[in-house]
């Protein structure tokens, strides 16, 4: 086999792993939080972050997947801590929304991330795009409004948490660009995860104990009741790390544009699989709204590339 074919096969394998990890963790989150009686989104997020902390350390320090980057100052560590808190908020909010919303609608709302990123970039850095680029964001927002009206399982609190999580995710990406902008402070995504994860665990542990006080008793009870409970929780947490690792590797071996296109397709695949597994009802209006949002995201990416 030629080197080009080997490279193509390697990239295809990475993309399949990336899709599997992202969609797998999303579906397992929904299964645990809605169908399994494990109603503890903060504790679940803490499990994810614990796995990310342990596996990041093993991957970077022992297996040397990427070179270790050292935190050089206390101000840099404080910036990473701030990013970690925002990141926690986005993941917890997303997990809470899965208790109330179908995965398909959750993905439709999540597709509006570019809209919030553009808003925060303008408000925080005064970075302006061409008007054509902002115009492409109109169908992104309108599509979600249409999808909301056509969603049979619409839940207001779940929708608010989903929108909040999406906004927090966009805020984190803009904040990361501001806080770690100097060459001496820049960290690749895997090293950033290495330092953010333990901080996230320290933030989430007291939050889980205060806001989900019976989490340990119920988790142990569910573990006795359901034979595969612990396996699902372990697999779910491992997939959360795998999603981050494969995202980094796909970005490294392809391009940002390819990643954006693949990301849009991934959302659509997740919607189809979730509907097939959970059998949640969908309407033509809901599908039309989600399709408009995805097409708006594609148009936004293209406009941003052309009118940069």
Number of C-alpha atoms within 10 A of each C-alpha: 5 6 8 9 10 11 12 11 12 13 16 13 14 18 21 12 20 25 21 18 23 21 22 19 21 22 20 19 28 24 18 21 21 17 13 14 13 21 19 24 23 25 24 24 27 26 21 25 28 21 24 28 21 14 17 25 19 14 17 17 13 9 11 11 14 12 13 16 16 10 17 10 9 9 12 16 15 12 16 22 19 19 23 23 18 20 22 26 24 24 23 23 24 27 26 26 27 26 23 21 25 26 26 26 25 23 20 26 24 21 24 24 20 19 22 19 20 19 20 20 21 14 11 12 13 10 11 14 15 12 10 14 21 16 14 22 24 16 23 29 20 16 28 25 16 19 27 22 14 18 22 16 14 16 15 13 13 21 21 13 22 29 22 18 27 28 22 23 24 25 23 22 16 20 20 18 13 14 17 16 12 9 7 10 18 17 19 12 12 25 19 18 23 22 22 23 25 20 21 26 24 13 16 23 15 14 15 20 14 11 12 15 13 12 19 14 10 15 18 13 12 17 15 12 10 11 10 12 19 15 11 15 19 15 16 24 23 20 25 23 25 22 19 18 23 21 22 15 16 21 15 11 14 12 10 12 13 12 17 15 13 16 16 15 14 18 21 19 14 21 21 12 15 19 15 10 10 15 10 15 12 17 13 11 16 24 20 15 26 29 19 22 29 22 18 25 26 18 19 23 18 15 19 16 11 11 11 10
